[in-house]
Amino acid sequence: MANLLYQQIEMLSREKHIEPEVVISAIEDAMVVAARKFYKTEEDLRGKFNAETGQVDVHSVYTVVEEVTDPKREISLADAKKKNPAAEIGTEILTVKPTDVLGRIAAQTAKQVILQKVREAERDTIYNEYHTRAGELVTVIVKRAEGPDLIVDMGRTEARLPKREQSKLETYNIGERLRVVIKAVDRAAKGPQVIVSRADASLVQRLFEMEVPEIYDGTVQIRAAAREAGERTKVAVASRDKDVDPVGACVGMKGMRVQSIIRELRGEKIDIIPYNEETVAFAQKALSPAKVTRVQITDPENKKLEVIVEDSQLSLAIGKKGQNVRLASKLIGWDIDIKSEEEKRREIEEQMTALTAPTTPLTVLAGVGPKTIEKIEAAGISNLEKLASMTPEQLMEIPGIGEKMVDKIYQAVNRFYEGGDAAGTPVEATDESGEETPAAESAPDSATESAVEASDESPAEAASESPALAPTDSTSEINSEAAASTENESPAEQQEEKSS
């Protein structure tokens, strides 16, 4: 019986790849749990497996003390000497608990504890073995499908191939052999802990290491790789020996080396690029097969590049659905902004036009107080053209500008562009709090000054220019049009009108 039990323990250990001591410890703990449940006691119980007899004994453990405070866990020295004459203070006295009285329920409880302990030990063994092997290339066999994921057999254990780690263009059959890389080991997963991948860029690197001896021995190094599984991969390689061409070594004679990798990846395109420490030169190579005219670093801190290509090369540089520029950006680790030469030329022209175009100061707006203009200028709006291009929501974001003030600003801007001269049109002034004030009340001094200026002018000019003499808006507009038409007439025409 003893030999049979121990043989079963060894067989289970070999099957689960765990030590026999782990199984024995699980059996001892299971017997303790079953005994405690049967006896309903809080005593300190301990199990002991006897390899000779195959019996698992359960003992109650008592600690020898001078004064007993917990009878369930402690025993006096006098009582201890009755059981063991050699007992001393601090030693332990073991009392056997009968296990032959344990029934079916206790046995079922022990079975569950053993299975749980063995399962935990197995998971710990798998984690300790595979968590240091991330990125390693292994061969697996497709075992079954669980929803969109695949369960593959690694030999010692099962692994999961999630949908996100599968190549888009590949289909898999039960029993098919695959080369995958170990992506991660999830200790908390309920199912298989090992996660493998067919879509990771490290799979291409491991395949190159297998096919290219120069990479395996370290003469040629893969410095960076970017991949979109099933479509295209970009690999940057560098040589430690100046006499060895890194790209040629990876391609092989007549492309034999790279073709075997392409077949393994089911026809995925592979771009092999020479690595360069200089970012500008590396970016030019990374965008191949497109020909780059020039590369400029626009933001070194945020790693942003501007790439200019010929108009005919723009679509090739961007690639299908932006794939080429996306992979190049991943490869070099910089954000790439691609522009054609025509786009860049138009951009420069717009910048030059903006610099040379005349601007109108904000002080020409009638009805907008100087404090309001200061608030607008403090927000970075220095001319009327920029103010007119803003939306009401943008204006309301300026501190101190409310909804009513936004309406007054837009009215003043519209009057300026419609009349050409906002100062010549009577408007209602607005104080800094956004309240309307009649023109006569808001600026009495300005009315006096206008009267003084009008007295110095001719009666005709005063009648055409002074707002105080204009009874209505329509009359003011007619006078303005007459004055404008008079200015546009020649001296001979003006003389003719006077004589008539």
C-alpha positions as CSV (number, residue, x, y, z in Angstrom):
1,M,0.0,0.0,0.0
2,A,2.8,2.3,0.9
3,N,4.7,1.7,-2.3
4,L,1.5,2.1,-4.4
5,L,0.7,5.5,-2.8
6,Y,4.2,6.8,-3.2
7,Q,4.2,5.6,-6.8
8,Q,1.1,7.5,-7.5
9,I,2.7,10.6,-6.0
10,E,5.8,10.3,-8.2
11,M,3.7,9.7,-11.3
12,L,1.6,12.8,-10.5
13,S,4.8,14.8,-10.0
14,R,6.3,13.8,-13.3
15,E,3.0,14.5,-15.1
16,K,2.6,18.0,-13.6
17,H,6.4,18.7,-13.6
18,I,6.4,19.5,-9.9
19,E,8.5,18.0,-7.0
20,P,7.1,15.0,-5.0
21,E,7.5,17.0,-1.8
22,V,5.0,19.5,-3.1
23,V,2.4,16.7,-3.5
24,I,3.2,15.2,-0.1
25,S,2.8,18.7,1.5
26,A,-0.6,19.0,-0.3
27,I,-1.8,15.7,1.1
28,E,-0.7,16.6,4.6
29,D,-2.5,20.0,4.4
30,A,-5.6,18.2,3.0
31,M,-5.7,15.8,6.0
32,V,-5.4,18.7,8.4
33,V,-8.3,20.5,6.8
34,A,-10.5,17.4,6.8
35,A,-9.7,16.6,10.5
36,R,-10.4,20.1,11.6
37,K,-13.7,20.1,9.8
38,F,-14.6,16.7,11.3
39,Y,-13.6,17.5,14.9
40,K,-14.7,21.1,14.7
41,T,-11.7,22.2,16.8
42,E,-9.5,25.2,16.9
43,E,-6.5,23.2,18.0
44,D,-3.2,23.5,16.2
45,L,-3.2,20.5,14.0
46,R,-0.3,19.2,11.9
47,G,-0.2,16.4,9.3
48,K,2.7,14.0,8.8
49,F,3.1,11.6,5.9
50,N,4.9,8.3,6.7
51,A,6.7,7.1,3.6
52,E,7.1,3.5,5.1
53,T,3.6,2.8,6.0
54,G,1.8,5.2,3.6
55,Q,-0.2,6.6,6.5
56,V,-0.9,10.3,7.0
57,D,-1.1,11.0,10.7
58,V,-2.7,14.1,12.2
59,H,-1.4,15.4,15.5
60,S,-2.6,18.1,17.9
61,V,0.4,20.3,18.8
62,Y,0.7,21.8,22.3
63,T,3.4,24.1,23.5
64,V,4.9,23.5,27.0
65,V,4.5,26.6,29.2
66,E,4.7,27.3,32.9
67,E,1.2,28.8,33.2
68,V,-1.5,27.7,30.7
69,T,-3.6,30.6,29.2
70,D,-4.9,28.8,26.1
71,P,-5.8,25.1,26.9
72,K,-6.3,24.3,23.2
73,R,-2.7,25.2,22.3
74,E,-0.7,25.1,25.5
75,I,0.1,22.5,28.1
76,S,1.7,22.7,31.6
77,L,5.1,21.3,32.3
78,A,3.7,18.7,34.7
79,D,1.2,17.3,32.2
80,A,3.8,17.4,29.5
81,K,6.2,15.2,31.5
82,K,3.5,12.6,31.9
83,K,3.5,12.2,28.1
84,N,7.2,12.8,27.6
85,P,9.6,12.8,30.5
86,A,12.1,14.8,28.5
87,A,9.7,17.7,28.0
88,E,10.9,21.2,28.8
89,I,9.5,24.7,28.7
90,G,9.1,25.7,25.0
91,T,9.0,22.2,23.6
92,E,6.1,20.8,21.7
93,I,4.0,17.8,22.6
94,L,2.2,15.9,19.8
95,T,-1.0,14.1,20.4
96,V,-2.4,11.8,17.7
97,K,-5.8,12.4,16.3
98,P,-7.6,9.3,14.9
99,T,-8.1,9.6,11.1
100,D,-10.0,6.4,10.5
101,V,-13.2,8.0,11.7
102,L,-13.1,10.6,8.9
103,G,-16.1,10.1,6.6
104,R,-17.0,10.7,3.0
105,I,-17.4,14.5,3.3
106,A,-14.0,14.9,4.9
107,A,-12.5,12.8,2.2
108,Q,-14.1,15.0,-0.5
109,T,-12.7,18.0,1.2
110,A,-9.3,16.5,1.3
111,K,-9.5,15.7,-2.4
112,Q,-10.4,19.3,-3.3
113,V,-7.6,20.7,-1.2
114,I,-5.1,18.4,-2.9
115,L,-6.2,19.4,-6.4
116,Q,-6.0,23.0,-5.5
117,K,-2.6,22.8,-4.0
118,V,-1.3,20.8,-7.0
119,R,-2.8,23.2,-9.4
120,E,-1.2,26.2,-7.7
121,A,2.2,24.4,-7.6
122,E,1.9,23.7,-11.3
123,R,1.1,27.3,-12.1
124,D,4.0,28.5,-10.1
125,T,6.3,26.1,-11.9
126,I,5.1,27.3,-15.3
127,Y,5.5,31.0,-14.3
128,N,9.0,30.4,-13.0
129,E,10.0,28.6,-16.2
130,Y,8.5,31.0,-18.8
131,H,8.5,34.5,-17.4
132,T,12.2,34.8,-18.2
133,R,11.7,33.5,-21.7
134,A,9.7,36.5,-23.1
135,G,10.7,37.1,-26.8
136,E,11.9,33.5,-27.3
137,L,10.9,31.7,-30.6
138,V,9.1,28.4,-30.0
139,T,7.2,25.9,-32.1
140,V,3.6,25.1,-31.1
141,I,0.7,23.0,-32.4
142,V,-2.8,24.4,-32.7
143,K,-4.9,22.4,-30.2
144,R,-8.3,24.0,-30.2
145,A,-10.2,27.3,-30.5
146,E,-11.8,29.2,-27.7
147,G,-13.9,31.9,-29.3
148,P,-11.6,34.1,-31.3
149,D,-8.5,32.9,-29.4
150,L,-6.5,29.7,-30.1
151,I,-5.1,27.3,-27.5
152,V,-1.8,25.9,-28.6
153,D,0.3,23.1,-27.2
154,M,3.9,24.0,-26.2
155,G,4.7,20.5,-25.0
156,R,4.9,20.9,-21.3
157,T,1.9,23.3,-21.1
158,E,-0.7,25.0,-23.1
159,A,-0.5,28.6,-24.3
160,R,-3.0,31.1,-25.6
161,L,-2.8,32.9,-29.0
162,P,-5.2,35.8,-28.6
163,K,-7.0,37.4,-31.6
164,R,-5.0,40.6,-31.3
165,E,-1.8,38.6,-31.6
166,Q,-2.8,36.8,-34.8
167,S,-1.8,38.0,-38.3
168,K,-4.7,39.5,-40.2
169,L,-4.1,37.5,-43.3
170,E,-3.5,34.1,-41.7
171,T,-5.9,31.3,-41.0
172,Y,-5.1,28.4,-38.7
173,N,-6.1,24.7,-38.7
174,I,-6.3,22.3,-35.8
175,G,-3.0,20.3,-35.6
176,E,-1.0,22.9,-37.6
177,R,2.5,23.7,-36.5
178,L,3.3,27.4,-36.0
179,R,6.4,29.4,-35.0
180,V,5.5,32.0,-32.4
181,V,7.2,34.2,-29.8
182,I,6.4,34.2,-26.1
183,K,4.8,37.5,-25.5
184,A,4.1,37.4,-21.8
185,V,3.2,35.2,-18.8
186,D,0.0,36.1,-17.0
187,R,0.1,34.7,-13.5
188,A,-3.5,35.7,-12.7
189,A,-5.0,34.2,-15.8
190,K,-7.7,31.5,-15.2
191,G,-6.7,29.5,-18.3
192,P,-3.3,29.1,-19.9
193,Q,-0.8,31.5,-18.4
194,V,1.6,31.8,-21.4
195,I,0.6,34.3,-24.1
196,V,2.2,33.8,-27.5
197,S,2.1,36.0,-30.6
198,R,2.3,35.8,-34.4
199,A,1.9,39.6,-34.8
200,D,4.8,40.9,-32.7
201,A,7.8,42.5,-34.4
202,S,10.1,40.3,-32.3
203,L,8.9,37.3,-34.3
204,V,10.6,38.8,-37.4
205,Q,13.8,39.5,-35.5
206,R,13.9,35.9,-34.2
207,L,13.3,34.5,-37.7
208,F,16.2,36.7,-39.1
209,E,18.4,35.3,-36.3
210,M,17.6,31.8,-37.4
211,E,18.1,32.5,-41.2
212,V,21.1,34.9,-41.1
213,P,24.3,33.6,-39.4
214,E,25.7,37.1,-39.3
215,I,22.9,38.2,-37.0
216,Y,23.2,35.1,-34.9
217,D,26.9,35.6,-34.2
218,G,26.5,39.4,-33.6
219,T,28.3,40.7,-36.7
220,V,25.0,42.3,-38.0
221,Q,22.6,43.7,-35.5
222,I,18.9,44.5,-35.8
223,R,18.6,48.0,-34.3
224,A,14.9,48.6,-34.7
225,A,11.8,47.0,-36.2
226,A,8.3,48.1,-36.9
227,R,5.5,45.8,-38.1
228,E,1.9,45.7,-39.1
229,A,1.3,42.0,-39.1
230,G,0.2,40.5,-42.4
231,E,1.1,43.6,-44.5
232,R,4.5,45.1,-44.1
233,T,7.5,45.1,-41.8
234,K,10.5,47.5,-41.7
235,V,13.7,46.3,-40.2
236,A,16.8,48.6,-39.5
237,V,20.1,46.7,-39.5
238,A,23.7,47.8,-38.8
239,S,27.0,46.0,-39.1
240,R,29.8,45.9,-36.6
241,D,32.2,44.9,-39.4
242,K,32.8,47.6,-42.0
243,D,33.5,44.8,-44.6
244,V,30.0,43.3,-44.1
245,D,27.0,44.8,-45.8
246,P,24.1,44.5,-43.3
247,V,21.4,44.7,-45.9
248,G,23.1,42.2,-48.3
249,A,23.6,39.8,-45.5
250,C,19.9,39.8,-44.6
251,V,18.7,39.5,-48.2
252,G,21.1,36.7,-49.1
253,M,22.1,35.5,-52.5
254,K,19.2,36.0,-54.9
255,G,17.1,36.9,-51.9
256,M,17.1,33.4,-50.5
257,R,17.3,34.3,-46.9
258,V,14.6,36.9,-46.8
259,Q,12.3,34.9,-49.0
260,S,12.3,32.0,-46.5
261,I,11.2,34.5,-43.9
262,I,8.5,35.9,-46.2
263,R,7.2,32.4,-46.7
264,E,7.0,31.8,-43.0
265,L,5.0,35.1,-42.6
266,R,2.6,34.0,-45.5
267,G,3.7,36.7,-48.0
268,E,4.2,39.7,-45.7
269,K,6.4,42.4,-47.3
270,I,9.7,43.2,-45.6
271,D,11.8,46.4,-46.0
272,I,15.4,46.1,-44.9
273,I,16.9,49.5,-44.1
274,P,20.5,50.4,-43.1
275,Y,20.5,52.0,-39.7
276,N,22.0,55.5,-39.2
277,E,22.7,57.3,-35.9
278,E,21.7,60.6,-37.6
279,T,18.0,61.2,-37.4
280,V,17.6,63.0,-40.7
281,A,19.5,60.4,-42.7
282,F,17.7,57.6,-40.9
283,A,14.3,59.2,-41.7
284,Q,15.2,59.4,-45.4
285,K,16.0,55.7,-45.5
286,A,13.0,54.7,-43.4
287,L,10.6,56.2,-45.9
288,S,11.9,54.0,-48.7
289,P,10.9,53.2,-51.4
290,A,9.8,56.8,-51.7
291,K,12.6,59.4,-52.6
292,V,12.8,62.2,-50.0
293,T,13.8,65.7,-51.1
294,R,14.7,67.0,-47.7
295,V,14.1,66.4,-44.0
296,Q,13.8,69.1,-41.3
297,I,13.6,68.8,-37.5
298,T,10.8,71.1,-36.4
299,D,10.5,70.2,-32.7
300,P,13.5,68.4,-31.2
301,E,11.9,68.2,-27.7
302,N,8.7,66.4,-28.9
303,K,10.5,64.6,-31.7
304,K,8.8,66.0,-34.7
305,L,10.1,65.9,-38.3
306,E,8.9,67.6,-41.5
307,V,9.6,65.7,-44.7
308,I,9.4,67.2,-48.1
309,V,9.0,65.0,-51.2
310,E,8.2,65.6,-54.8
311,D,4.6,65.8,-55.9
312,S,4.8,62.4,-57.7
313,Q,6.3,60.7,-54.6
314,L,3.8,62.0,-52.1
315,S,1.4,59.0,-52.3
316,L,4.3,56.5,-52.3
317,A,5.8,58.1,-49.2
318,I,2.5,58.1,-47.3
319,G,1.7,54.5,-48.4
320,K,-1.6,52.6,-48.5
321,K,-3.8,54.1,-45.7
322,G,-0.7,55.9,-44.3
323,Q,1.1,52.6,-43.7
324,N,4.5,53.6,-45.0
325,V,4.8,56.8,-43.0
326,R,3.3,55.1,-39.9
327,L,5.8,52.3,-39.9
328,A,8.7,54.8,-40.6
329,S,7.5,56.8,-37.6
330,K,7.6,53.7,-35.4
331,L,11.0,52.7,-36.7
332,I,12.8,56.0,-36.0
333,G,10.7,57.0,-32.9
334,W,9.8,60.4,-34.3
335,D,6.5,61.9,-35.5
336,I,6.7,62.5,-39.3
337,D,4.7,65.2,-41.2
338,I,5.0,64.6,-44.9
339,K,4.3,67.5,-47.4
340,S,4.8,67.8,-51.2
341,E,6.9,70.6,-52.6
342,E,3.7,72.3,-53.9
343,E,2.1,72.2,-50.5
344,K,5.3,73.6,-48.9
345,R,5.5,76.4,-51.5
346,R,1.9,77.4,-50.9
347,E,2.5,77.4,-47.1
348,I,5.5,79.7,-47.5
349,E,3.6,82.0,-49.7
350,E,0.8,82.3,-47.2
351,Q,3.3,83.0,-44.4
352,M,4.9,85.8,-46.5
353,T,1.5,87.2,-47.4
354,A,0.5,87.3,-43.8
355,L,3.8,89.1,-42.9
356,T,3.6,91.7,-45.6
357,A,-0.2,92.3,-45.5
358,P,-1.3,95.7,-44.0
359,T,-3.2,95.4,-40.7
360,T,-5.8,97.7,-39.1
361,P,-5.4,98.6,-35.5
362,L,-8.2,97.9,-33.1
363,T,-8.5,101.6,-32.1
364,V,-10.5,102.3,-35.3
365,L,-13.5,100.5,-33.8
366,A,-16.2,103.0,-32.7
367,G,-18.2,102.1,-29.7
368,V,-15.5,99.8,-28.1
369,G,-13.8,101.3,-25.1
370,P,-10.0,101.4,-24.6
371,K,-10.1,99.0,-21.6
372,T,-11.9,96.5,-23.8
373,I,-9.3,96.9,-26.5
374,E,-6.6,96.3,-23.9
375,K,-8.3,93.0,-22.9
376,I,-8.5,91.9,-26.5
377,E,-4.8,92.8,-27.2
378,A,-3.8,91.0,-24.0
379,A,-5.3,87.8,-25.5
380,G,-2.9,88.2,-28.5
381,I,-5.3,89.8,-30.9
382,S,-3.5,92.9,-32.2
383,N,-5.4,93.8,-35.4
384,L,-8.9,94.1,-36.7
385,E,-8.4,91.3,-39.3
386,K,-7.6,88.7,-36.7
387,L,-10.5,89.9,-34.5
388,A,-13.0,89.6,-37.4
389,S,-11.9,86.0,-38.1
390,M,-12.7,84.9,-34.6
391,T,-16.0,83.1,-33.5
392,P,-18.2,84.4,-30.6
393,E,-17.1,81.4,-28.6
394,Q,-13.5,82.3,-29.0
395,L,-14.1,85.9,-28.0
396,M,-16.0,84.9,-24.9
397,E,-13.0,82.9,-23.7
398,I,-11.1,86.2,-23.3
399,P,-11.2,87.3,-19.6
400,G,-13.6,90.2,-19.0
401,I,-15.5,89.8,-22.3
402,G,-19.2,88.9,-21.9
403,E,-21.9,87.9,-24.3
404,K,-23.3,91.5,-24.6
405,M,-19.8,92.9,-25.2
406,V,-19.3,90.3,-28.0
407,D,-22.4,91.6,-29.7
408,K,-21.1,95.2,-29.5
409,I,-17.7,94.2,-30.9
410,Y,-19.3,92.4,-33.9
411,Q,-21.6,95.4,-34.6
412,A,-18.5,97.7,-34.5
413,V,-16.6,95.4,-36.8
414,N,-19.5,95.1,-39.3
415,R,-20.0,98.9,-39.3
416,F,-16.3,99.4,-40.1
417,Y,-16.3,97.0,-43.0
418,E,-19.7,98.2,-44.4
419,G,-19.0,101.9,-44.1
420,G,-15.3,102.0,-44.5
421,D,-15.0,104.5,-41.6
422,A,-16.6,103.6,-38.3
423,A,-15.8,107.1,-36.9
424,G,-18.2,108.8,-39.3
425,T,-21.3,106.8,-38.1
426,P,-23.1,107.6,-34.9
427,V,-23.0,104.7,-32.6
428,E,-23.9,103.9,-29.0
429,A,-20.9,103.8,-26.8
430,T,-20.4,100.9,-24.4
431,D,-18.8,101.2,-21.1
432,E,-16.4,98.6,-19.7
433,S,-19.1,96.8,-17.7
434,G,-21.0,96.1,-21.0
435,E,-23.9,98.6,-20.4
436,E,-25.1,100.8,-23.3
437,T,-24.8,104.6,-23.0
438,P,-26.3,107.1,-25.4
439,A,-23.8,108.8,-27.6
440,A,-24.7,112.3,-26.3
441,E,-24.3,111.2,-22.7
442,S,-21.2,109.2,-23.1
443,A,-19.1,111.8,-24.9
444,P,-20.3,115.4,-24.2
445,D,-16.8,116.7,-24.6
446,S,-16.4,115.0,-28.0
447,A,-19.6,116.7,-29.2
448,T,-18.2,120.1,-28.1
449,E,-15.0,119.4,-30.0
450,S,-16.9,118.4,-33.1
451,A,-18.9,121.7,-32.9
452,V,-15.6,123.7,-32.7
453,E,-14.1,121.8,-35.6
454,A,-17.3,122.4,-37.6
455,S,-17.1,126.1,-37.0
456,D,-13.7,126.2,-38.7
457,E,-14.9,124.4,-41.7
458,S,-16.9,125.6,-44.6
459,P,-20.7,125.3,-44.4
460,A,-20.8,122.6,-47.1
461,E,-18.2,120.5,-45.3
462,A,-19.9,120.9,-42.0
463,A,-23.2,119.8,-43.5
464,S,-21.7,116.7,-45.1
465,E,-19.3,115.6,-42.3
466,S,-20.9,116.6,-39.0
467,P,-23.2,113.9,-37.5
468,A,-25.0,116.5,-35.4
469,L,-26.4,118.1,-38.5
470,A,-27.6,114.9,-40.0
471,P,-31.3,114.5,-39.0
472,T,-31.5,110.8,-40.0
473,D,-29.2,107.9,-40.9
474,S,-30.5,108.0,-44.5
475,T,-29.6,111.7,-44.9
476,S,-26.2,111.0,-43.6
477,E,-25.6,108.2,-46.1
478,I,-26.8,110.5,-49.0
479,N,-24.5,113.3,-47.9
480,S,-21.6,110.8,-47.6
481,E,-22.3,109.4,-51.1
482,A,-22.5,113.0,-52.5
483,A,-19.2,113.9,-50.9
484,A,-17.6,110.7,-52.2
485,S,-18.9,111.4,-55.7
486,T,-17.7,115.0,-55.6
487,E,-14.2,113.9,-54.6
488,N,-14.1,111.5,-57.5
489,E,-15.1,114.1,-60.1
490,S,-12.5,116.0,-62.1
491,P,-12.0,119.9,-61.6
492,A,-13.6,120.6,-65.0
493,E,-16.7,118.7,-64.0
494,Q,-16.9,120.4,-60.6
495,Q,-16.6,123.8,-62.3
496,E,-19.4,122.9,-64.7
497,E,-21.7,121.9,-61.9
498,K,-21.0,125.2,-60.1
499,S,-21.8,127.3,-63.2
500,S,-25.0,125.3,-63.7
